[in-house]
Amino acid sequence: MLGAFNQYRRAMIFAQTQAAKQRKRATDPNYREGRRPYGQNPAEQKTMKLILEFRSAGLSFAAIANKLAADGIITRDGLKVWQPRTVYNILKRSARK
């Protein structure tokens, strides 16, 4: 009996969440789910500018990641270590703009 109630409650929560997302999409044209793209705040814009400069100077993704870590620039998540894949994803996303 308890399992059936939990299953029903889970379905209700799912339906409420979907309805709220649909209302938000209908009323806010800038609504996006998930994380905002990197470079939305001023600190990230400075880091993004550095990454672009390093890449235009011919540095690899790993070299850029190491340089950012050596310069003490932390990631969005507060980590001190940058991953080459993170640098690649930031550059890839900025190229699409």
C-alpha positions, 0 to 999 in steps of 0.5 A, a space after each residue: 500500500 505504501 509503495 502505491 502511495 509513493 508511486 502516486 506521489 512521485 507521479 504528482 510531483 513530476 506532473 507539477 514540475 512539468 506544468 511549472 516548466 511549461 508555464 515558465 517557457 510560455 511567459 519567459 522567452 529567455 527561460 533555459 533549463 540547466 546551467 547558464 553558458 560560461 561567460 555570463 558574469 564579469 569574472 567569467 568574461 575575464 577568464 574567457 578573454 584569457 582563454 581566447 588569447 591563450 588559444 590564439 597564441 597557439 597554446 593547447 587545451 591542456 596548456 591553457 588549463 595548466 596556465 589558468 590553474 597556475 595563475 590561480 583562476 578558479 573554475 565556476 565550481 570553485 575548483 583550482 584545477 582546470 580540465 582540458 575538456 572544460 577549456 575545449 567546451 568553453 571555446 567550442 561554445 564561444 565559437 557558436 555565438 
